[in-house]
């Protein structure tokens, strides 16, 4: 049997169990047990005592006394941490995972122990959950389940046990939007203990090469890019040094040794390859690559893992008990062609997106890649993306269950999850994950069924159908749907069809009628309102796509287009009012929205113009057809469009007509890219460039490899057009001065040329900056419009932007992403106008 699988099996044993012991906590209306903590108790031990007393009282109505000197208590003692009567044998063995905890029933007492404060807390909350029957299904009191016992009576049957985490370390990022989230994370044991194994895998190589120390004396340490040594701006970490250089490798080894010596409880140092944009192209580094064009194709697994092994070998000479961690991701996720094994003191976190297993062949490919990596890396863990800031339903619990069970079957150890989830749509899935991380052998449907019964009561069967519908809808491929949803509102809108949305709303209405208690109805109302929050995007995009395809050939079809435009405008007006209301709520919905719009602005709420882009082209076609074929209807058509002014359709209509009538001057310089004079602009940011950019514009490229230029006779009117090629992500940039409350209309023409196998995009984005020249904190108000990938002709894009408080500049950014050789993004006739107040 594989050694890793044997070790895994050991971690799932709940310890040597003793015959169950009855512990009387409350009898005859009086406390029969005392909670005891050490005289100098850690904050986690104090919190554990508070939780234990709280839930005992909630169950039977009697509060247990608290003894805070660590000494023996009369009668039954519930000892938390190391107290006077504790014995060495109460602790988990020292060679077990440091997050292990123990619950011992001895001499009529209970001992809750661990070798660090957080595992001690884990012991207590596990007792509350498993022995007292309490559940914390989602953050907040509304979502906890406390069984009602007999008043004044509480006896618990307890078996002694030692519990090792099935997954360690567990890292949950993006799941902390206030005190109730912190409580939930602790109670469900998703947080890490003070000491964990093999955690450091995120890039720290950059920290070994401060430019203030090496730029002048050793510029050769930095990456060679386009024939020059590139010096990273202060604070920039997405780069790699000259990794093929033995001197550079030694600097990293020495830095890792000092870093670890300063942290005696940390067992690892990271050289992970994360979102790296700048890598060295010198001959020494290229020699590490498997092919002459690996650099151009951004295939860097071979050079990275040769570098990893070199650092690991060097560290092992002085620190044989420490590890080197890495991230098996992106440009270093593929198996290297020339590295058969990683050193035994290397561990890796391998990324995948189990949410996308609805895509044909993806699950099998992920499994096979993981199997192959498990043969090359002695210590493997998982990295996944559960929420991605998706505000439409992204619910797929059975894929997560399958992923965790598969990972454990091949001996994977830890898990890092980017949560960033919208809990009103995913709470059962997230709670399920927390349970499976401690014991993956549990049945997912049993756990989900428990959630539904205890949260919805008699409405549980209907809600089971509701959650099954959300999962089935998420796993359904749809035309135009791509997998990546992070800040991509179109893919979020396609996560559910309008038809499934209607069905889900019907099930929630039925469940609300079936609910028996106020708490059940409040929970269901949160789900209902969250679905409404999502539904505006789903329905708007459905109407937009319908409008884009509707021909206008006669008065009837013109009326149909106008009616659908009015419907979209009405939805937009409703959306604005409802979103403002949700922003003030203090329940799970309101706090989650605040977390993902203000605290961590991941919801792409500034992108609704992208969802409604079909309306702009439909409006243009409607006005053009009416002017030519039914001029007697033009005044009424215009009046009806302008009557929707509170919505984005009305704003665009008003702006479009105002521009046509007033012919105002654009606030952009050289928006047609025709001016060819030397660019006098100064770059506003360290990674922007103006040299070679069209007059008035700057350029930015994530990797520094995109090419920019103006092509004569390629524009929409037969003149020049700005072009981007070879871009992973790149843009032209120009700043327009604005003030809070301004309404700006941004317009431009975009053309996308790409191959059949390409997923390149051409877009028109905007962002805001403040008076200090920094990006505005409300990233959720940023937005972009994207050219229809199914067309290769010129497309008109337009959006009305409202300037938020604190913004002093609007950044206009025609850009491109994901380009392959031969792909082009072309831009022409960009304009920005300030709409008059009246």
WOUR-V695371 format. One record per pair of residues at least 6 apart in sequence whose C-alpha atoms are under 7 Angstrom apart, sorted by the first residue. I is the first residue (numbers start at 1). J is the second residue. Records with the same first field share a line. If there is no record, write none. Layout:
I = J ; J
This chain:
4 = 411
5 = 410 ; 411
8 = 411
11 = 164 ; 165 ; 166
12 = 164 ; 166 ; 439
14 = 161 ; 162 ; 163
15 = 161 ; 162 ; 163
16 = 161
17 = 159 ; 160 ; 161
18 = 159 ; 160
19 = 159
20 = 157 ; 158 ; 159
21 = 105 ; 157 ; 158 ; 159
22 = 155 ; 156 ; 157 ; 158
23 = 108 ; 155 ; 156 ; 157
24 = 32 ; 154 ; 155 ; 156
25 = 31 ; 32 ; 33 ; 154 ; 155
26 = 32 ; 152 ; 153 ; 154 ; 155
27 = 152 ; 153 ; 154
28 = 152 ; 153
29 = 62 ; 152 ; 153
30 = 62 ; 152
31 = 62 ; 63 ; 64
32 = 75 ; 76
33 = 64 ; 75 ; 76 ; 77 ; 78
34 = 64 ; 65 ; 66 ; 67 ; 73 ; 76 ; 77 ; 78
35 = 49 ; 64 ; 65 ; 66 ; 67 ; 77 ; 78 ; 79
36 = 66 ; 67 ; 68 ; 70 ; 77 ; 78 ; 79 ; 80
37 = 45 ; 67 ; 68 ; 69 ; 70 ; 79 ; 80 ; 81 ; 83
38 = 68 ; 69 ; 70 ; 81 ; 82 ; 83
39 = 68 ; 69 ; 70
42 = 117
44 = 117 ; 118 ; 121
45 = 80 ; 81 ; 117 ; 120 ; 121
48 = 121 ; 124
52 = 124 ; 128
53 = 63 ; 64
56 = 62 ; 63
57 = 63
59 = 146 ; 147 ; 148 ; 149
60 = 148 ; 149 ; 150 ; 151 ; 152 ; 153 ; 154
61 = 151 ; 152
62 = 152
70 = 83 ; 84
71 = 83 ; 84
72 = 84 ; 85
76 = 108 ; 109
77 = 109 ; 110
78 = 109 ; 110 ; 111
79 = 110 ; 111 ; 112
80 = 111 ; 112 ; 113
81 = 112 ; 113 ; 120
90 = 104 ; 111 ; 113
91 = 102 ; 113 ; 114 ; 115
92 = 100 ; 101 ; 102 ; 114 ; 162
97 = 164
98 = 115 ; 195 ; 196
99 = 119 ; 164 ; 165 ; 193 ; 196
100 = 114 ; 119 ; 163 ; 164 ; 165
101 = 113 ; 114 ; 119 ; 120 ; 122 ; 123 ; 162 ; 163 ; 164
102 = 112 ; 113 ; 114 ; 123 ; 161 ; 162 ; 163
103 = 110 ; 111 ; 112 ; 113 ; 123 ; 160 ; 161 ; 162
104 = 110 ; 111 ; 112 ; 160 ; 161
105 = 111 ; 158 ; 159 ; 160
112 = 120 ; 123 ; 124
113 = 120 ; 123
114 = 120
116 = 194
118 = 193 ; 194
119 = 193
122 = 189
125 = 187
128 = 134
129 = 135
131 = 156
133 = 146 ; 147
134 = 145 ; 146 ; 147
135 = 144 ; 145 ; 146
136 = 143 ; 144 ; 145 ; 184
137 = 143 ; 144 ; 431 ; 451
138 = 184 ; 427
139 = 180 ; 181 ; 184
140 = 180
142 = 519
145 = 454
165 = 438
166 = 437 ; 438 ; 439 ; 440
167 = 413 ; 414 ; 415 ; 437 ; 438
168 = 196 ; 413 ; 414 ; 415
169 = 192 ; 196 ; 197 ; 199 ; 414 ; 415
170 = 190 ; 191 ; 192 ; 414 ; 415 ; 416
171 = 191 ; 192 ; 415 ; 416 ; 417
172 = 190 ; 416 ; 417 ; 418 ; 419
173 = 417 ; 418 ; 419
174 = 418 ; 419 ; 420
175 = 181 ; 419 ; 420
176 = 182
177 = 591 ; 592 ; 595
185 = 191
188 = 434
190 = 434
195 = 265
197 = 267
198 = 267 ; 268 ; 323
199 = 268
200 = 268 ; 269 ; 270 ; 325
201 = 270 ; 271 ; 272 ; 325 ; 326 ; 327 ; 348
202 = 270 ; 271 ; 272 ; 274 ; 326 ; 327
203 = 270 ; 271 ; 272 ; 273 ; 274
204 = 270 ; 271
205 = 252 ; 271
206 = 237 ; 239 ; 240
208 = 252 ; 255
219 = 229
220 = 229
221 = 241 ; 242 ; 248
222 = 229 ; 230 ; 231 ; 241 ; 242
223 = 229 ; 230 ; 240 ; 241 ; 242 ; 279 ; 280 ; 281
224 = 230 ; 280 ; 281 ; 282
225 = 280 ; 281
233 = 686
238 = 275 ; 276 ; 277 ; 278
239 = 276 ; 277 ; 278 ; 279
240 = 278 ; 279
241 = 280
242 = 248 ; 280 ; 285
243 = 249 ; 285 ; 307
244 = 284 ; 285 ; 288
245 = 284
249 = 311
253 = 311 ; 314 ; 315
256 = 269
257 = 315
260 = 266
267 = 322 ; 323
268 = 322 ; 323 ; 324 ; 325
269 = 323 ; 324 ; 325
270 = 324 ; 325 ; 326
271 = 308 ; 324 ; 325 ; 326
272 = 325 ; 326 ; 327
273 = 326 ; 327 ; 332
274 = 327 ; 329
277 = 702 ; 703
278 = 703
288 = 302 ; 303
289 = 300 ; 302 ; 303
290 = 302 ; 337 ; 338
294 = 300
298 = 331
299 = 331
300 = 331 ; 332
301 = 331 ; 332 ; 333 ; 334 ; 335 ; 336
302 = 336 ; 337 ; 338 ; 339
304 = 332
305 = 339
306 = 339
309 = 342 ; 343
312 = 324 ; 343 ; 345 ; 346
322 = 345
323 = 345 ; 346
324 = 345 ; 346 ; 347
325 = 346 ; 347 ; 348
326 = 347 ; 348 ; 349
327 = 348 ; 349 ; 350
328 = 348 ; 349 ; 350 ; 351
329 = 350 ; 351
340 = 376
341 = 376 ; 377
342 = 376 ; 377
344 = 378
346 = 379
347 = 377 ; 378 ; 379 ; 380
348 = 379 ; 380 ; 381
349 = 380 ; 381 ; 382 ; 383
350 = 381 ; 382 ; 383
351 = 382 ; 383 ; 384
352 = 366 ; 383 ; 384
353 = 384 ; 385
354 = 399 ; 400
355 = 386 ; 396 ; 399
356 = 483
357 = 363
358 = 475 ; 476
374 = 380
380 = 412 ; 413
381 = 412 ; 413 ; 414 ; 415
382 = 414 ; 415 ; 416
383 = 415 ; 416 ; 417
384 = 416 ; 417 ; 418
385 = 417 ; 418 ; 419
386 = 417 ; 418 ; 419 ; 421
387 = 419 ; 420 ; 421
388 = 419 ; 420 ; 421 ; 485 ; 486
389 = 420 ; 421 ; 486 ; 596 ; 602 ; 603
390 = 421 ; 422 ; 485 ; 486 ; 492 ; 603
391 = 422 ; 534 ; 603
392 = 492 ; 493 ; 495 ; 534
393 = 425 ; 470 ; 495
394 = 426 ; 474
395 = 425 ; 426 ; 429 ; 470 ; 471 ; 474
396 = 471
397 = 429
401 = 444
404 = 440
405 = 440
422 = 592
424 = 526 ; 527 ; 530 ; 589
425 = 527
428 = 448 ; 451
432 = 447 ; 448
436 = 442
452 = 460 ; 463 ; 464
453 = 460
455 = 520
456 = 515 ; 520
457 = 515 ; 516
458 = 514 ; 515 ; 516
459 = 511 ; 514 ; 515
462 = 507 ; 511
463 = 511
466 = 504 ; 507
473 = 496 ; 500
474 = 495 ; 496
481 = 491 ; 494
482 = 491
485 = 491 ; 492
487 = 602 ; 603 ; 604
488 = 604
489 = 604 ; 607
490 = 611
493 = 537 ; 538 ; 541
494 = 538
496 = 538
497 = 538
498 = 538 ; 539
501 = 535
505 = 528
508 = 524 ; 528
512 = 521 ; 524
515 = 521
526 = 589
530 = 589
536 = 571 ; 575
540 = 568 ; 611 ; 612
541 = 611 ; 612
543 = 568
544 = 611 ; 612 ; 613 ; 614 ; 615
545 = 614
547 = 561 ; 614 ; 615 ; 618
548 = 614 ; 617 ; 618
552 = 558
558 = 622
565 = 615
566 = 644
569 = 644 ; 647 ; 648 ; 649 ; 650
570 = 647
572 = 647 ; 648
573 = 646 ; 647
582 = 590
583 = 590 ; 593 ; 594
584 = 590
596 = 602 ; 603
597 = 603 ; 780
598 = 778
601 = 778 ; 779 ; 780
602 = 780
603 = 780
604 = 780
605 = 780 ; 781
606 = 780 ; 781 ; 782 ; 783
607 = 782 ; 783 ; 784
609 = 785 ; 799
610 = 784 ; 785 ; 786
626 = 633 ; 634
627 = 634
641 = 650 ; 653
642 = 650 ; 653 ; 654
643 = 650
644 = 650
645 = 651
651 = 800
652 = 799 ; 800
655 = 745 ; 835
666 = 831 ; 832 ; 833
667 = 736 ; 831 ; 832 ; 833
668 = 736 ; 831 ; 832
669 = 696
670 = 695 ; 696
671 = 828 ; 829 ; 830 ; 831
672 = 828 ; 829 ; 830
673 = 694 ; 720 ; 721 ; 722 ; 828
674 = 720
675 = 695
676 = 694 ; 695
677 = 695
678 = 695
679 = 690 ; 691 ; 693 ; 694 ; 695 ; 696
681 = 690 ; 696
682 = 690
683 = 689 ; 690 ; 698
687 = 700
688 = 698 ; 699 ; 700
689 = 698 ; 699 ; 700
690 = 697 ; 698 ; 699
693 = 699
696 = 734
697 = 732 ; 733 ; 734
698 = 732 ; 733 ; 734
699 = 731 ; 732 ; 733
700 = 730 ; 731 ; 732
701 = 729 ; 730 ; 731
702 = 728 ; 729 ; 730
705 = 726 ; 727
706 = 724 ; 725 ; 726 ; 727 ; 730
707 = 724 ; 725 ; 726
708 = 723 ; 724 ; 725
709 = 722 ; 723 ; 724
710 = 720 ; 721 ; 722 ; 723
711 = 720 ; 721 ; 722 ; 723
712 = 719 ; 720 ; 721
713 = 719 ; 720
714 = 720 ; 721
715 = 721 ; 828
716 = 794 ; 828
721 = 826 ; 827 ; 828
722 = 826 ; 827 ; 828
723 = 824 ; 825 ; 826 ; 827
724 = 816 ; 824 ; 825 ; 826
725 = 819 ; 823 ; 824 ; 825
726 = 819 ; 820 ; 821
727 = 816 ; 817 ; 818 ; 819
728 = 817 ; 818 ; 819
729 = 816 ; 817 ; 818
730 = 815 ; 816 ; 817
731 = 813 ; 814 ; 815 ; 816
732 = 813 ; 814 ; 815
733 = 811 ; 812 ; 813
734 = 811 ; 812 ; 813
735 = 809 ; 810 ; 811 ; 812
736 = 809 ; 810 ; 811
737 = 808 ; 809 ; 810
738 = 808 ; 809 ; 810
739 = 803 ; 807 ; 808
740 = 803 ; 804 ; 805 ; 806 ; 807
741 = 802 ; 803 ; 804
742 = 802 ; 803 ; 834
743 = 800 ; 801 ; 802 ; 803 ; 834 ; 835
744 = 800 ; 801 ; 802 ; 832 ; 833 ; 834 ; 835
745 = 799 ; 800 ; 801 ; 832 ; 833 ; 834 ; 835
746 = 798 ; 799 ; 800 ; 831 ; 832 ; 833
747 = 797 ; 798 ; 799 ; 830 ; 831 ; 832
748 = 796 ; 797 ; 798 ; 828 ; 829 ; 830 ; 831
749 = 794 ; 795 ; 796 ; 797 ; 827 ; 828 ; 829 ; 830
750 = 762 ; 787 ; 794 ; 795 ; 796 ; 826 ; 827 ; 828
751 = 787 ; 792 ; 793 ; 794 ; 795 ; 825 ; 826 ; 827
752 = 761 ; 762 ; 787 ; 792 ; 824 ; 825 ; 826
753 = 792 ; 823 ; 824 ; 825
754 = 760 ; 822 ; 823 ; 824
755 = 823
758 = 820
759 = 818
760 = 817 ; 818 ; 819
761 = 816 ; 817 ; 818
762 = 786 ; 787 ; 815 ; 816 ; 817 ; 825
763 = 784 ; 785 ; 786 ; 787 ; 814 ; 815 ; 816
764 = 784 ; 785 ; 786 ; 813 ; 814 ; 815
765 = 783 ; 784 ; 785 ; 812 ; 813 ; 814
766 = 782 ; 783 ; 784 ; 810 ; 811 ; 812 ; 813
767 = 782 ; 810 ; 811
768 = 775 ; 776 ; 807 ; 809 ; 810 ; 811
769 = 775 ; 776 ; 807 ; 808 ; 809 ; 810
770 = 776 ; 806 ; 807 ; 808 ; 809
771 = 807 ; 808
776 = 807
785 = 797
787 = 795
816 = 825
